[in-house]
Amino acid sequence: MIFSHKPVLLDECIQALDIKPNGIYVDCTCGGGGHSSEILKRLEGGRLICIDKDEEALNACRQRLCSPNVTLVHSDFKRAAEVLDELNVSSVDGFLADLGVSSYQIDNAERGFSYMAKQAPLDMRMDGSQKLSAGDVVNGYSEQQLYDVIRTYGEEKFASSIAKNIVAYRSESPIETCGTLVEIIEKSIPKGAQKGGHPAKRTFQALRIEVNGELTGLRQALETMAKRLSSGGRLAVITFHSLEDRIVKQTFAQLATDCICPPGLPVCVCGHKAEGEVVTKKPIVPSERELQNNSRSQSAKLRVFRKY
C-alpha cells in the first residue's frame, strides 16, 4: 500500500510558519511529507528536519523529499529537543506538529486503527517497534484501568459498560480483532444512544491515545519546543480532539503570560515572564472547500505561538 495522506490546513500552516528562505524548520510529524514538501519549496539554503515515529512515513518522505537540505529522523516529536541536540542545532525558526493519525495509518487495515477494518488485528501502534499494542490494553488492563482509559481519553459515557463487557468476553477467549471489539462496544451502548457517528469511535480514539501516549508529556514537549525557537520563530500545532486542543491552548496561554501565580496572591512570587504571544486568538479551522475535499479534516484546529 502506497503511503498517501492529504495534509490538513496546508496553506494555513505555511502562512503561519512565516518561512524564511534560510531558516531552520522542524516538521515534528512529517507523515507522508505533505507539509514538509511545501516548506522545502520555500527554502533557499535553509534546513528542514523531518521527524516521525512511523518508519513507513519516513520511507515515504525519503522518496518524496530528495534534497541535501532535509534531515530525516525516526523519533517521537516529544523528543524534538533531544533530536536537535543530536544534530547540533541550538535553535530553529519554526516547528510544525500535526497530531492527527494519517490517512495511510487509518486505511491500512493491518495497522488496526480503524473500527471499520473488522478482520484487522488490534494494533494501533504508530511506532511498530514499540511493545504495547491495543490488543495488550484490551486483553491485559483491569476493568478499572479500561474504564479510566475509555472514559478519560474517549469521553465515552458508557465506558463502564464497555469495560465490563470487554472483561467478560476475554474471560472466555482473547479479543484479537477490531471487529470483535466493535461488536462488544455496540452491545454495550443502548441502540437509542448510538447516534452522531460510529458507536466505537470514542473507544478506538481512547485506545489509540493510550497505546501511543499521545497526551503524556505533550505540555512539556510544547514548552521545550518554545524555548528552542529563535526570536520571531513560530510553533504551529494541529489537533484533532478536544483533549489535545485544550492542552495546546492552555500551554500557549501560559507561555504568553507574565505572572502565573494562583489568583488571590497580593504580589507575584513566581517570577514567570512571557516568552512570546499567541498568534491565533481563536483556532484556525478548515475552510468549507477543504471540508468538502477532505472529510477527515473536520475536527482539525490550528494554533500558533510566536517567540518574542
ZADO-1210 file (C-alpha; in nm, 4 decimals, padded with zeros to 6 digits):
<atoms>
<atom x="00.0000" y="00.0000" z="00.0000" code="MET" pos="1"/>
<atom x="00.1380" y="00.3404" z="-00.1030" code="ILE" pos="2"/>
<atom x="00.1745" y="00.5909" z="00.1796" code="PHE" pos="3"/>
<atom x="-00.0678" y="00.8730" z="00.0952" code="SER" pos="4"/>
<atom x="-00.2086" y="01.1442" z="00.3156" code="HIS" pos="5"/>
<atom x="-00.3788" y="01.4755" z="00.2445" code="LYS" pos="6"/>
<atom x="-00.2070" y="01.7415" z="00.4558" code="PRO" pos="7"/>
<atom x="-00.4642" y="01.9271" z="00.6635" code="VAL" pos="8"/>
<atom x="-00.4738" y="02.3090" z="00.6720" code="LEU" pos="9"/>
<atom x="-00.1762" y="02.3141" z="00.4357" code="LEU" pos="10"/>
<atom x="-00.1938" y="02.6772" z="00.3181" code="ASP" pos="11"/>
<atom x="-00.2775" y="02.7959" z="00.6689" code="GLU" pos="12"/>
<atom x="00.0229" y="02.6136" z="00.8162" code="CYS" pos="13"/>
<atom x="00.2642" y="02.7528" z="00.5597" code="ILE" pos="14"/>
<atom x="00.1349" y="03.1033" z="00.6215" code="GLN" pos="15"/>
<atom x="00.1502" y="03.0544" z="00.9984" code="ALA" pos="16"/>
<atom x="00.5166" y="02.9464" z="00.9889" code="LEU" pos="17"/>
<atom x="00.6176" y="03.2675" z="00.8059" code="ASP" pos="18"/>
<atom x="00.9029" y="03.0768" z="00.6411" code="ILE" pos="19"/>
<atom x="01.2432" y="03.2395" z="00.5960" code="LYS" pos="20"/>
<atom x="01.4352" y="03.1068" z="00.2917" code="PRO" pos="21"/>
<atom x="01.7499" y="03.0486" z="00.5004" code="ASN" pos="22"/>
<atom x="01.5704" y="02.9359" z="00.8155" code="GLY" pos="23"/>
<atom x="01.5711" y="02.6048" z="01.0022" code="ILE" pos="24"/>
<atom x="01.2357" y="02.4290" z="01.0368" code="TYR" pos="25"/>
<atom x="01.1201" y="02.1100" z="01.2038" code="VAL" pos="26"/>
<atom x="00.8224" y="01.9072" z="01.0839" code="ASP" pos="27"/>
<atom x="00.7684" y="01.7116" z="01.4034" code="CYS" pos="28"/>
<atom x="00.5235" y="01.4640" z="01.2491" code="THR" pos="29"/>
<atom x="00.6159" y="01.4558" z="00.8817" code="CYS" pos="30"/>
<atom x="00.3812" y="01.1718" z="00.7819" code="GLY" pos="31"/>
<atom x="00.3764" y="01.1394" z="00.4044" code="GLY" pos="32"/>
<atom x="00.5636" y="01.4666" z="00.3613" code="GLY" pos="33"/>
<atom x="00.2750" y="01.6850" z="00.2518" code="GLY" pos="34"/>
<atom x="00.3527" y="01.9782" z="00.4798" code="HIS" pos="35"/>
<atom x="00.7270" y="01.9140" z="00.4535" code="SER" pos="36"/>
<atom x="00.7356" y="01.9356" z="00.0754" code="SER" pos="37"/>
<atom x="00.5700" y="02.2794" z="00.0837" code="GLU" pos="38"/>
<atom x="00.8120" y="02.4029" z="00.3493" code="ILE" pos="39"/>
<atom x="01.1042" y="02.2741" z="00.1430" code="LEU" pos="40"/>
<atom x="00.9827" y="02.4624" z="-00.1673" code="LYS" pos="41"/>
<atom x="01.0257" y="02.7880" z="00.0234" code="ARG" pos="42"/>
<atom x="01.3772" y="02.7211" z="00.1500" code="LEU" pos="43"/>
<atom x="01.6860" y="02.8576" z="-00.0238" code="GLU" pos="44"/>
<atom x="01.9834" y="02.7388" z="00.1735" code="GLY" pos="45"/>
<atom x="01.7733" y="02.6709" z="00.4810" code="GLY" pos="46"/>
<atom x="01.7268" y="02.3373" z="00.6511" code="ARG" pos="47"/>
<atom x="01.4288" y="02.1089" z="00.7135" code="LEU" pos="48"/>
<atom x="01.4337" y="01.8428" z="00.9848" code="ILE" pos="49"/>
<atom x="01.1608" y="01.5790" z="00.9478" code="CYS" pos="50"/>
<atom x="01.0684" y="01.3668" z="01.2490" code="ILE" pos="51"/>
<atom x="00.8247" y="01.0754" z="01.2662" code="ASP" pos="52"/>
<atom x="00.7864" y="00.7699" z="01.4851" code="LYS" pos="53"/>
<atom x="00.6408" y="00.5728" z="01.1931" code="ASP" pos="54"/>
<atom x="00.9157" y="00.4159" z="00.9802" code="GLU" pos="55"/>
<atom x="00.6777" y="00.3763" z="00.6862" code="GLU" pos="56"/>
<atom x="00.6079" y="00.7506" z="00.6952" code="ALA" pos="57"/>
<atom x="00.9789" y="00.8269" z="00.6946" code="LEU" pos="58"/>
<atom x="01.0339" y="00.5966" z="00.3972" code="ASN" pos="59"/>
<atom x="00.7620" y="00.7854" z="00.2080" code="ALA" pos="60"/>
<atom x="00.9284" y="01.1166" z="00.2973" code="CYS" pos="61"/>
<atom x="01.2668" y="00.9831" z="00.1923" code="ARG" pos="62"/>
<atom x="01.1323" y="00.9158" z="-00.1568" code="GLN" pos="63"/>
<atom x="00.9424" y="01.2429" z="-00.1794" code="ARG" pos="64"/>
<atom x="01.1964" y="01.4844" z="-00.0318" code="LEU" pos="65"/>
<atom x="01.5174" y="01.4276" z="-00.2226" code="CYS" pos="66"/>
<atom x="01.7235" y="01.7215" z="-00.1021" code="SER" pos="67"/>
<atom x="02.0509" y="01.7746" z="00.0850" code="PRO" pos="68"/>
<atom x="01.8620" y="02.0339" z="00.2913" code="ASN" pos="69"/>
<atom x="01.6445" y="01.7632" z="00.4510" code="VAL" pos="70"/>
<atom x="01.7331" y="01.5514" z="00.7540" code="THR" pos="71"/>
<atom x="01.5025" y="01.2615" z="00.8444" code="LEU" pos="72"/>
<atom x="01.4894" y="01.1275" z="01.1999" code="VAL" pos="73"/>
<atom x="01.2998" y="00.8285" z="01.3374" code="HIS" pos="74"/>
<atom x="01.1760" y="00.9534" z="01.6732" code="SER" pos="75"/>
<atom x="00.8781" y="01.0791" z="01.8722" code="ASP" pos="76"/>
<atom x="00.8144" y="01.4512" z="01.8246" code="PHE" pos="77"/>
<atom x="00.8208" y="01.4908" z="02.2019" code="LYS" pos="78"/>
<atom x="01.1955" y="01.4281" z="02.1746" code="ARG" pos="79"/>
<atom x="01.2386" y="01.7210" z="01.9350" code="ALA" pos="80"/>
<atom x="01.4797" y="01.8997" z="02.1693" code="ALA" pos="81"/>
<atom x="01.6964" y="01.5886" z="02.2050" code="GLU" pos="82"/>
<atom x="01.6911" y="01.5426" z="01.8272" code="VAL" pos="83"/>
<atom x="01.8152" y="01.8993" z="01.7820" code="LEU" pos="84"/>
<atom x="02.0927" y="01.8375" z="02.0343" code="ASP" pos="85"/>
<atom x="02.1982" y="01.5256" z="01.8459" code="GLU" pos="86"/>
<atom x="02.2112" y="01.7309" z="01.5252" code="LEU" pos="87"/>
<atom x="02.3997" y="02.0165" z="01.6972" code="ASN" pos="88"/>
<atom x="02.1175" y="02.2609" z="01.6261" code="VAL" pos="89"/>
<atom x="02.0705" y="02.5154" z="01.9042" code="SER" pos="90"/>
<atom x="01.7590" y="02.6953" z="01.7794" code="SER" pos="91"/>
<atom x="01.5112" y="02.6866" z="01.4916" code="VAL" pos="92"/>
<atom x="01.2781" y="02.9257" z="01.3162" code="ASP" pos="93"/>
<atom x="00.9706" y="02.7082" z="01.3281" code="GLY" pos="94"/>
<atom x="00.8120" y="02.3858" z="01.4486" code="PHE" pos="95"/>
<atom x="00.5072" y="02.2227" z="01.2908" code="LEU" pos="96"/>
<atom x="00.3276" y="01.9381" z="01.4665" code="ALA" pos="97"/>
<atom x="00.0263" y="01.7664" z="01.3103" code="ASP" pos="98"/>
<atom x="-00.1012" y="01.5471" z="01.5926" code="LEU" pos="99"/>
<atom x="-00.3521" y="01.3512" z="01.3843" code="GLY" pos="100"/>
<atom x="-00.3422" y="00.9963" z="01.2528" code="VAL" pos="101"/>
<atom x="-00.2529" y="00.9806" z="00.8840" code="SER" pos="102"/>
<atom x="-00.4950" y="00.8520" z="00.6207" code="SER" pos="103"/>
<atom x="-00.2430" y="00.5786" z="00.5436" code="TYR" pos="104"/>
<atom x="-00.2475" y="00.4559" z="00.9031" code="GLN" pos="105"/>
<atom x="-00.6273" y="00.4554" z="00.9104" code="ILE" pos="106"/>
<atom x="-00.6754" y="00.2955" z="00.5686" code="ASP" pos="107"/>
<atom x="-00.4078" y="00.0293" z="00.6123" code="ASN" pos="108"/>
<atom x="-00.6139" y="-00.2410" z="00.7829" code="ALA" pos="109"/>
<atom x="-00.3079" y="-00.4190" z="00.9187" code="GLU" pos="110"/>
<atom x="-00.2318" y="-00.1202" z="01.1410" code="ARG" pos="111"/>
<atom x="-00.5556" y="-00.1742" z="01.3348" code="GLY" pos="112"/>
<atom x="-00.6523" y="00.1911" z="01.3740" code="PHE" pos="113"/>
<atom x="-00.9950" y="00.1719" z="01.2113" code="SER" pos="114"/>
<atom x="-01.3151" y="00.0352" z="01.3607" code="TYR" pos="115"/>
<atom x="-01.4217" y="-00.0346" z="01.0006" code="MET" pos="116"/>
<atom x="-01.1444" y="-00.2911" z="00.9452" code="ALA" pos="117"/>
<atom x="-01.3214" y="-00.5850" z="01.1061" code="LYS" pos="118"/>
<atom x="-01.0561" y="-00.8516" z="01.0483" code="GLN" pos="119"/>
<atom x="-00.7653" y="-00.6243" z="01.1408" code="ALA" pos="120"/>
<atom x="-00.5564" y="-00.7081" z="01.4469" code="PRO" pos="121"/>
<atom x="-00.5881" y="-00.4785" z="01.7480" code="LEU" pos="122"/>
<atom x="-00.2603" y="-00.2945" z="01.6989" code="ASP" pos="123"/>
<atom x="-00.2806" y="00.0893" z="01.6735" code="MET" pos="124"/>
<atom x="00.0943" y="00.1429" z="01.7230" code="ARG" pos="125"/>
<atom x="00.2278" y="00.4434" z="01.5351" code="MET" pos="126"/>
<atom x="00.5761" y="00.3105" z="01.6024" code="ASP" pos="127"/>
<atom x="00.5795" y="-00.0559" z="01.5070" code="GLY" pos="128"/>
<atom x="00.8892" y="-00.1177" z="01.7192" code="SER" pos="129"/>
<atom x="00.7175" y="-00.0387" z="02.0491" code="GLN" pos="130"/>
<atom x="00.5821" y="-00.3256" z="02.2577" code="LYS" pos="131"/>
<atom x="00.2428" y="-00.2021" z="02.3814" code="LEU" pos="132"/>
<atom x="-00.0429" y="-00.2556" z="02.1349" code="SER" pos="133"/>
<atom x="-00.4189" y="-00.2055" z="02.1559" code="ALA" pos="134"/>
<atom x="-00.4510" y="-00.5814" z="02.1963" code="GLY" pos="135"/>
<atom x="-00.2311" y="-00.5654" z="02.5055" code="ASP" pos="136"/>
<atom x="-00.4501" y="-00.2927" z="02.6540" code="VAL" pos="137"/>
<atom x="-00.7805" y="-00.4630" z="02.5758" code="VAL" pos="138"/>
<atom x="-00.6696" y="-00.8052" z="02.6976" code="ASN" pos="139"/>
<atom x="-00.4353" y="-00.7028" z="02.9794" code="GLY" pos="140"/>
<atom x="-00.5750" y="-00.3985" z="03.1567" code="TYR" pos="141"/>
<atom x="-00.8032" y="-00.4406" z="03.4557" code="SER" pos="142"/>
<atom x="-01.1682" y="-00.3382" z="03.4295" code="GLU" pos="143"/>
<atom x="-01.0938" y="-00.0200" z="03.6254" code="GLN" pos="144"/>
<atom x="-00.7975" y="00.0648" z="03.4029" code="GLN" pos="145"/>
<atom x="-01.0070" y="00.0101" z="03.0904" code="LEU" pos="146"/>
<atom x="-01.2813" y="00.2305" z="03.2306" code="TYR" pos="147"/>
<atom x="-01.0318" y="00.5071" z="03.3118" code="ASP" pos="148"/>
<atom x="-00.8815" y="00.4981" z="02.9606" code="VAL" pos="149"/>
<atom x="-01.2134" y="00.4886" z="02.7746" code="ILE" pos="150"/>
<atom x="-01.3812" y="00.7495" z="02.9945" code="ARG" pos="151"/>
<atom x="-01.0859" y="00.9898" z="03.0113" code="THR" pos="152"/>
<atom x="-00.9436" y="00.9670" z="02.6602" code="TYR" pos="153"/>
<atom x="-01.2643" y="00.8818" z="02.4748" code="GLY" pos="154"/>
<atom x="-01.5022" y="01.0865" z="02.6899" code="GLU" pos="155"/>
<atom x="-01.7345" y="00.7895" z="02.6481" code="GLU" pos="156"/>
<atom x="-02.0486" y="00.7954" z="02.8667" code="LYS" pos="157"/>
<atom x="-02.0851" y="00.4171" z="02.8505" code="PHE" pos="158"/>
<atom x="-01.7254" y="00.3436" z="02.9468" code="ALA" pos="159"/>
<atom x="-01.8307" y="00.1380" z="03.2497" code="SER" pos="160"/>
<atom x="-02.0481" y="-00.0957" z="03.0445" code="SER" pos="161"/>
<atom x="-01.7858" y="-00.1284" z="02.7702" code="ILE" pos="162"/>
<atom x="-01.5070" y="-00.2090" z="03.0171" code="ALA" pos="163"/>
<atom x="-01.7264" y="-00.4645" z="03.1967" code="LYS" pos="164"/>
<atom x="-01.8217" y="-00.6407" z="02.8743" code="ASN" pos="165"/>
<atom x="-01.4617" y="-00.6456" z="02.7478" code="ILE" pos="166"/>
<atom x="-01.3502" y="-00.8236" z="03.0649" code="VAL" pos="167"/>
<atom x="-01.6431" y="-01.0676" z="03.0442" code="ALA" pos="168"/>
<atom x="-01.5701" y="-01.1548" z="02.6810" code="TYR" pos="169"/>
<atom x="-01.1951" y="-01.2007" z="02.7226" code="ARG" pos="170"/>
<atom x="-01.2519" y="-01.4381" z="03.0161" code="SER" pos="171"/>
<atom x="-01.3706" y="-01.6874" z="02.7530" code="GLU" pos="172"/>
<atom x="-01.1212" y="-01.6036" z="02.4743" code="SER" pos="173"/>
<atom x="-00.8820" y="-01.3206" z="02.3812" code="PRO" pos="174"/>
<atom x="-01.0134" y="-01.0222" z="02.1864" code="ILE" pos="175"/>
<atom x="-00.7928" y="-01.0264" z="01.8776" code="GLU" pos="176"/>
<atom x="-00.9616" y="-00.8228" z="01.6024" code="THR" pos="177"/>
<atom x="-01.1111" y="-00.4777" z="01.5602" code="CYS" pos="178"/>
<atom x="-01.4385" y="-00.6389" z="01.4530" code="GLY" pos="179"/>
<atom x="-01.4737" y="-00.8352" z="01.7755" code="THR" pos="180"/>
<atom x="-01.4109" y="-00.5255" z="01.9832" code="LEU" pos="181"/>
<atom x="-01.6650" y="-00.3272" z="01.7780" code="VAL" pos="182"/>
<atom x="-01.9299" y="-00.5945" z="01.8456" code="GLU" pos="183"/>
<atom x="-01.8628" y="-00.5723" z="02.2200" code="ILE" pos="184"/>
<atom x="-01.8873" y="-00.1936" z="02.2122" code="ILE" pos="185"/>
<atom x="-02.2109" y="-00.1970" z="02.0117" code="GLU" pos="186"/>
<atom x="-02.3687" y="-00.4372" z="02.2620" code="LYS" pos="187"/>
<atom x="-02.2573" y="-00.2095" z="02.5471" code="SER" pos="188"/>
<atom x="-02.4277" y="00.1065" z="02.4188" code="ILE" pos="189"/>
<atom x="-02.8101" y="00.1348" z="02.4057" code="PRO" pos="190"/>
<atom x="-02.9409" y="00.1498" z="02.0477" code="LYS" pos="191"/>
<atom x="-03.1045" y="00.4847" z="02.1165" code="GLY" pos="192"/>
<atom x="-02.7692" y="00.6327" z="02.2142" code="ALA" pos="193"/>
<atom x="-02.5864" y="00.5133" z="01.9024" code="GLN" pos="194"/>
<atom x="-02.6208" y="00.8403" z="01.7149" code="LYS" pos="195"/>
<atom x="-02.3783" y="01.1057" z="01.5931" code="GLY" pos="196"/>
<atom x="-02.1116" y="00.8809" z="01.4480" code="GLY" pos="197"/>
<atom x="-01.9955" y="00.5235" z="01.4835" code="HIS" pos="198"/>
<atom x="-02.0507" y="00.3863" z="01.8371" code="PRO" pos="199"/>
<atom x="-01.6919" y="00.2580" z="01.8526" code="ALA" pos="200"/>
<atom x="-01.5312" y="00.5887" z="01.7535" code="LYS" pos="201"/>
<atom x="-01.4690" y="00.7187" z="02.1056" code="ARG" pos="202"/>
<atom x="-01.3364" y="00.3901" z="02.2418" code="THR" pos="203"/>
<atom x="-01.0978" y="00.3454" z="01.9482" code="PHE" pos="204"/>
<atom x="-00.9756" y="00.7024" z="01.9976" code="GLN" pos="205"/>
<atom x="-00.9146" y="00.6305" z="02.3653" code="ALA" pos="206"/>
<atom x="-00.7182" y="00.3136" z="02.2938" code="LEU" pos="207"/>
<atom x="-00.5076" y="00.4878" z="02.0288" code="ARG" pos="208"/>
<atom x="-00.4223" y="00.7692" z="02.2704" code="ILE" pos="209"/>
<atom x="-00.3287" y="00.5202" z="02.5418" code="GLU" pos="210"/>
<atom x="-00.1198" y="00.2970" z="02.3156" code="VAL" pos="211"/>
<atom x="00.0791" y="00.5858" z="02.1689" code="ASN" pos="212"/>
<atom x="00.0964" y="00.8032" z="02.4813" code="GLY" pos="213"/>
<atom x="-00.0384" y="01.0932" z="02.2785" code="GLU" pos="214"/>
<atom x="-00.1198" y="01.3203" z="02.5725" code="LEU" pos="215"/>
<atom x="00.1600" y="01.2125" z="02.8034" code="THR" pos="216"/>
<atom x="00.4288" y="01.4788" z="02.8079" code="GLY" pos="217"/>
<atom x="00.2580" y="01.6936" z="02.5431" code="LEU" pos="218"/>
<atom x="00.2605" y="02.0099" z="02.7548" code="ARG" pos="219"/>
<atom x="00.6269" y="01.9665" z="02.8452" code="GLN" pos="220"/>
<atom x="00.7169" y="01.8991" z="02.4808" code="ALA" pos="221"/>
<atom x="00.5454" y="02.2205" z="02.3674" code="LEU" pos="222"/>
<atom x="00.7211" y="02.4229" z="02.6381" code="GLU" pos="223"/>
<atom x="01.0563" y="02.2764" z="02.5376" code="THR" pos="224"/>
<atom x="00.9979" y="02.3492" z="02.1696" code="MET" pos="225"/>
<atom x="00.9035" y="02.7094" z="02.2505" code="ALA" pos="226"/>
<atom x="01.2361" y="02.7530" z="02.4302" code="LYS" pos="227"/>
<atom x="01.4244" y="02.6313" z="02.1220" code="ARG" pos="228"/>
<atom x="01.2659" y="02.8899" z="01.8917" code="LEU" pos="229"/>
<atom x="01.4726" y="03.1778" z="01.7592" code="SER" pos="230"/>
<atom x="01.3377" y="03.5297" z="01.8108" code="SER" pos="231"/>
<atom x="01.0275" y="03.5605" z="01.5931" code="GLY" pos="232"/>
<atom x="01.0101" y="03.1835" z="01.5446" code="GLY" pos="233"/>
<atom x="00.6752" y="03.0079" z="01.5212" code="ARG" pos="234"/>
<atom x="00.5306" y="02.6953" z="01.6814" code="LEU" pos="235"/>
<atom x="00.2259" y="02.5671" z="01.4890" code="ALA" pos="236"/>
<atom x="00.0207" y="02.2736" z="01.6193" code="VAL" pos="237"/>
<atom x="-00.2749" y="02.0954" z="01.4596" code="ILE" pos="238"/>
<atom x="-00.5028" y="01.8998" z="01.6933" code="THR" pos="239"/>
<atom x="-00.7984" y="01.6731" z="01.6194" code="PHE" pos="240"/>
<atom x="-00.9777" y="01.6275" z="01.9502" code="HIS" pos="241"/>
<atom x="-01.0678" y="01.8431" z="02.2471" code="SER" pos="242"/>
<atom x="-00.8223" y="01.6848" z="02.4923" code="LEU" pos="243"/>
<atom x="-00.5208" y="01.7722" z="02.2761" code="GLU" pos="244"/>
<atom x="-00.6547" y="02.1136" z="02.1841" code="ASP" pos="245"/>
<atom x="-00.7125" y="02.2021" z="02.5493" code="ARG" pos="246"/>
<atom x="-00.3510" y="02.1210" z="02.6358" code="ILE" pos="247"/>
<atom x="-00.2171" y="02.3237" z="02.3425" code="VAL" pos="248"/>
<atom x="-00.4446" y="02.6189" z="02.4200" code="LYS" pos="249"/>
<atom x="-00.3536" y="02.6251" z="02.7889" code="GLN" pos="250"/>
<atom x="00.0187" y="02.5795" z="02.7245" code="THR" pos="251"/>
<atom x="00.0304" y="02.8603" z="02.4685" code="PHE" pos="252"/>
<atom x="-00.1650" y="03.0883" z="02.7038" code="ALA" pos="253"/>
<atom x="00.0841" y="03.0207" z="02.9834" code="GLN" pos="254"/>
<atom x="00.3805" y="03.0813" z="02.7524" code="LEU" pos="255"/>
<atom x="00.2281" y="03.4193" z="02.6642" code="ALA" pos="256"/>
<atom x="00.1558" y="03.5252" z="03.0240" code="THR" pos="257"/>
<atom x="00.3847" y="03.7039" z="03.2700" code="ASP" pos="258"/>
<atom x="00.2556" y="03.6063" z="03.6127" code="CYS" pos="259"/>
<atom x="00.1076" y="03.2581" z="03.6577" code="ILE" pos="260"/>
<atom x="00.0650" y="03.2742" z="04.0366" code="CYS" pos="261"/>
<atom x="-00.2604" y="03.1390" z="04.1839" code="PRO" pos="262"/>
<atom x="-00.5362" y="03.4028" z="04.1949" code="PRO" pos="263"/>
<atom x="-00.5558" y="03.5897" z="04.5234" code="GLY" pos="264"/>
<atom x="-00.1867" y="03.6349" z="04.5972" code="LEU" pos="265"/>
<atom x="-00.1163" y="04.0023" z="04.6765" code="PRO" pos="266"/>
<atom x="00.2170" y="04.0018" z="04.4865" code="VAL" pos="267"/>
<atom x="00.3765" y="03.7872" z="04.2201" code="CYS" pos="268"/>
<atom x="00.6105" y="03.5239" z="04.3592" code="VAL" pos="269"/>
<atom x="00.6532" y="03.3034" z="04.0511" code="CYS" pos="270"/>
<atom x="00.8757" y="03.5383" z="03.8511" code="GLY" pos="271"/>
<atom x="00.7371" y="03.3941" z="03.5280" code="HIS" pos="272"/>
<atom x="00.7888" y="03.6058" z="03.2173" code="LYS" pos="273"/>
<atom x="00.6032" y="03.5689" z="02.8884" code="ALA" pos="274"/>
<atom x="00.8151" y="03.4075" z="02.6168" code="GLU" pos="275"/>
<atom x="00.6025" y="03.5223" z="02.3261" code="GLY" pos="276"/>
<atom x="00.2491" y="03.5726" z="02.2028" code="GLU" pos="277"/>
<atom x="-00.0377" y="03.3588" z="02.0806" code="VAL" pos="278"/>
<atom x="-00.0878" y="03.4457" z="01.7140" code="VAL" pos="279"/>
<atom x="-00.4226" y="03.2670" z="01.6899" code="THR" pos="280"/>
<atom x="-00.6654" y="03.4176" z="01.9392" code="LYS" pos="281"/>
<atom x="-00.9120" y="03.1628" z="01.8043" code="LYS" pos="282"/>
<atom x="-00.8010" y="02.8377" z="01.6406" code="PRO" pos="283"/>
<atom x="-00.7841" y="02.8238" z="01.2617" code="ILE" pos="284"/>
<atom x="-01.0214" y="02.5610" z="01.1213" code="VAL" pos="285"/>
<atom x="-01.0604" y="02.4134" z="00.7702" code="PRO" pos="286"/>
<atom x="-01.2470" y="02.6085" z="00.5043" code="SER" pos="287"/>
<atom x="-01.5707" y="02.4775" z="00.3560" code="GLU" pos="288"/>
<atom x="-01.3777" y="02.3844" z="00.0436" code="ARG" pos="289"/>
<atom x="-01.1265" y="02.1756" z="00.2384" code="GLU" pos="290"/>
<atom x="-01.4038" y="02.0054" z="00.4314" code="LEU" pos="291"/>
<atom x="-01.5647" y="01.9045" z="00.1036" code="GLN" pos="292"/>
<atom x="-01.2360" y="01.7724" z="-00.0374" code="ASN" pos="293"/>
<atom x="-01.1136" y="01.6038" z="00.2815" code="ASN" pos="294"/>
<atom x="-01.3756" y="01.4936" z="00.5335" code="SER" pos="295"/>
<atom x="-01.1016" y="01.3848" z="00.7749" code="ARG" pos="296"/>
<atom x="-01.0073" y="01.7486" z="00.8291" code="SER" pos="297"/>
<atom x="-01.3400" y="01.8115" z="01.0005" code="GLN" pos="298"/>
<atom x="-01.2185" y="01.8360" z="01.3601" code="SER" pos="299"/>
<atom x="-00.8789" y="01.9934" z="01.2862" code="ALA" pos="300"/>
<atom x="-00.7723" y="02.3055" z="01.4757" code="LYS" pos="301"/>
<atom x="-00.4520" y="02.5023" z="01.4211" code="LEU" pos="302"/>
<atom x="-00.2988" y="02.7138" z="01.6971" code="ARG" pos="303"/>
<atom x="00.0173" y="02.9210" z="01.6572" code="VAL" pos="304"/>
<atom x="00.2642" y="03.0690" z="01.9069" code="PHE" pos="305"/>
<atom x="00.5336" y="03.3255" z="01.8182" code="ARG" pos="306"/>
<atom x="00.8523" y="03.3712" z="02.0223" code="LYS" pos="307"/>
<atom x="00.9480" y="03.7264" z="02.1245" code="TYR" pos="308"/>
</atoms>
